[in-house]
Amino acid sequence: MSPGFPGDQTHRMTLTPAQRQTLTWLALGLLAALLLWLLAPVLTPFVVAAVLGYALHPAVEQLASRRWPRVLAVALIEILALGAALAVLLLLVPVLVKEFPLLKAQLPPLLDKLAQTLTPWLGQYGVHVNLDVASLKEWLAKLLDANSSDWASAALSSARIGGSVLLSVVGNAVLVPVVLFYLLMDWPHLMRQAHELVPPRMRGTSAGFLDECDAMLGQYLRGQLVVMAVLAVYYATALSIARFDLAVPVGVFTGLAVAIPYVGFGLGLLMALLAALLQFGSLAGVLTVATIYLVGQLLEGFVLTPRLVGERIGLGPLAVIFALMAFGQLFGFVGVLIALPASAVAVVALRRARAAYLSSQLYQS
């Protein structure tokens, strides 16, 4: 008998059926995550269409239940959704058309005012700064005075260099409505097929889990749509009362952009403050707009969201920011799209896992 060995028997680690099943599901989950990561650029239009399909299919099913031909119901709902999205995009055109000339005309005097205000104020604290306003004006003039042919040639050059990016954007814009149409047409059939893929012994548990996820996401979606509509009306009305020229486009855009937590509000605030600075040219006008946005944020955080959405998907602000950044880093734009729905599913899974742990022998023994 060789030293160091207790006997001739070979000790082999064996797995129980439950352990093998757990490892199998874990491997399948890791494989799905890997495929999602590798195919993220290709999956973008399909994920966008799937998210839109999940949001729009209840309306299609409601029309179909009233004996509408399904193809007509799908076509009507998709046309209305695409029309609303196009209207939101067109809201930005007046902002861009009006802000660029204002920016070009008012930046020089604003720079002079900034130098006249900032230099004495810093001097009171012993900080002496000499701003080279003339050189800054010259650089901005060259940048803003570039004629349209220069911008066009630069855009064409960029398109030639990154043609695949331009082709991808155009292709996705065309592909998303097509994929969305076929998804909505086949939605009941796809759901039945997905249900049949679940092992029969797990269908009861999985059905309860998916119903809970669907209820949470549905509550979030419906409440968020109401919050967006109320905030769009609030910002447009409040900015109009403040005699803000771009009240309707900027206000409606800000209200709708809150669908992207924190990022949408920040983008709307930045646009509004820049436009207020160019229009009013005074600190009072900028503070008025900033106050409107502060009240809007308080209205959303303490009134609208708790009453209309509840706790949303059970995630705090830091968790939402982390989910958006983490999924965006891992999966790009697709990750941003699936961050909150995936987090909602994770919240439901964690709740069930916690309940199972608290009732398990491991915890109670």
C-alpha positions, -999 to +999 in steps of 0.1 A: +000+000+000+014+033-010+020+058+018-004+087+020-033+068+006-059+053+029-067+024+006-070+011-029-105+026-033-108+056-056-128+084-041-149+101-067-172+131-061-207+123-071-235+148-077-271+144-067-298+148-093-308+181-078-272+194-080-269+182-116-301+200-125-289+232-108-256+231-126-274+225-159-297+255-154-267+276-143-248+266-174-277+275-196-281+309-180-244+316-184-246+306-221-276+328-226-257+358-210-227+351-231-247+350-263-265+382-254-231+399-248-216+386-281-247+393-302-256+426-286-251+448-318-272+423-338-299+419-312-305+457-308-335+459-332-350+427-318-347+438-282-361+472-290-390+456-309-395+431-280-397+459-254-422+478-276-441+446-283-445+439-245-458+475-240-482+475-270-495+439-271-523+446-245-538+472-268-536+448-297-552+420-277-580+444-266-588+453-302-586+417-312-610+407-285-635+431-300-634+411-333-610+434-350-589+415-376-555+410-360-535+425-389-556+456-387-553+459-349-515+455-352-512+480-380-532+506-362-514+503-329-480+503-345-488+533-367-500+552-336-469+543-316-445+552-345-464+585-350-460+594-313-423+586-315-418+607-346-437+636-330-413+635-300-383+636-323-398+665-343-401+684-310-363+688-310-361+704-345-373+738-334-349+737-305-319+730-327-330+754-354-335+783-330-308+777-305-279+776-329-283+812-342-289+824-306-258+806-295-238+822-322-251+857-316-250+857-278-219+838-268-195+868-273-214+892-249-220+863-225-182+857-224-176+894-217-201+894-189-186+862-175-151+877-175-164+910-159-182+891-131-159+862-125-126+880-123-135+905-095-154+878-076-124+855-076-101+884-067-120+889-034-107+854-024-071+860-035-075+841-068-063+862-097-074+848-131-069+866-164-093+851-189-082+854-226-116+863-238-104+875-272-088+842-281-118+823-268-141+844-290-119+839-320-119+801-315-157+800-311-162+822-341-142+799-363-161+769-349-196+784-353-189+803-386-181+771-404-203+771-435-227+743-443-205+728-470-178+722-443-203+705-420-217+685-449-182+674-461-173+664-425-205+644-421-199+627-455-163+619-445-175+605-412-201+584-430-174+570-453-151+563-424-177+548-402-201+536-429-209+505-410-222+527-381-244+548-404-257+517-422-264+501-388-285+531-376-305+532-409-309+495-409-322+494-373-346+522-380-361+502-408-359+468-391-375+477-358-410+484-372-408+452-393-398+430-364-424+447-341-451+440-366-444+403-368-439+401-330-473+416-324-489+393-350-474+362-335-474+372-298-499+347-285-483+319-305-448+328-292-460+329-256-476+294-260-443+281-275-423+296-246-447+281-221-443+246-237-405+248-234-408+249-196-406+214-181-441+203-170-431+198-133-419+235-132-448+251-150-467+259-119-438+276-102-426+294-133-462+306-141-464+322-107-430+338-110-437+352-145-472+364-135-455+383-106-429+398-129-456+408-154-477+424-128-447+444-115-436+455-150-471+463-160-476+485-129-443+502-136-451+508-173-486+521-167-476+544-139-445+557-157-466+566-187-490+587-165-460+603-148-445+612-181-477+628-194-483+648-162-447+661-162-448+670-198-479+691-192-463+707-161-430+716-177-446+730-208-471+751-188-447+764-162-421+773-188-448+791-209-458+811-178-421+821-174-422+834-210-397+808-221-397+807-259-391+770-263-416+760-235-435+734-254-407+715-271-383+716-242-411+709-216-426+680-235-392+665-242-382+667-205-415+651-194-411+622-218-374+618-212-379+610-175-386+575-188-348+572-187-342+576-149-320+606-140-304+608-174-335+621-191-342+647-165-305+658-166-306+662-204-338+682-203-325+705-175-292+711-194-312+720-226-335+743-207-307+761-188-287+767-220-318+780-238-326+802-208-291+816-207-293+825-244-328+839-242-327+859-210-290+866-207-294+871-170-290+851-138-327+857-129-340+840-160-317+810-155-327+807-118-364+809-127-360+779-151-339+761-126-366+766-099-393+752-123-371+721-128-365+717-091-402+719-083-408+693-111-382+670-097-398+673-062-433+667-077-421+636-095-401+622-065-425+629-037-460+630-053-463+614-087-440+584-084-452+572-049-489+576-058-489+564-094-460+540-096-456+530-059-421+518-053-417+512-091-397+480-093-385+479-058-351+495-065-337+526-048-321+555-068-286+542-063-297+507-074-313+521-106-282+541-115-260+511-109-283+488-130-283+513-159-245+517-158-237+480-152-260+467-180-249+495-203-212+486-197-218+449-203-243+449-232-241+484-246-274+500-258-292+467-255-282+466-218-297+500-212-330+488-227-331+457-206-316+471-174-349+480-156-369+450-168-341+426-159-338+443-125-375+438-119-372+401-127-341+400-104-361+417-076-389+391-079-363+363-079-345+377-049-378+380-030-386+343-037-351+332-029-352+351+004-386+335+013-373+301+004-342+306+025-362+318+056-384+288+054-355+263+047-340+239+072-306+257+068-320+289+083-343+274+109-319+247+122 
